[in-house]
Amino acid sequence: MPSVNSANLTLTTVGQNVTINITYNAVFTAFERQLAALGMTFHDHTEAIGVDPAGGTTGTTVATLPTTNFAVTAGAGSLSIPVNKSVSRTRASLQEDPAAGDADEIRCRIRIHSVGLPPEFTANVFSDQEVLLG
């Protein structure tokens, strides 16, 4: 599976709006690059989530960032594709801690989705029916 490295989240507040900006590198192996040459495609799913409890990774999604479709090409060695994406939301929509005055901790969850692998099993195929007489 592809990997992600150097993920960095920046939150910039201007007035009542917050810009969520995430940068990272999507890294594809030589094998994945060959699969792409055979028709496999890759895209990401990036979500800003609330962090509760501290250090958690299963918080409520507070924003979904635009999808990136990766232009993976055939070739030797790994391929690193830099990603930089942003979305703006109101500060109120990012309220993930219910207590007044409690800071809202946010992180991004990044997943790369591969499309085009064959299914684990083929579709069912049935033989003709035979009757066993007793």
Helices and strands as residue ranges (DSSP letters): E 3-14, E 17-28, H 30-37, E 41-50, E 61-64, E 69-70, E 79-90, G 92-94, E 106-115
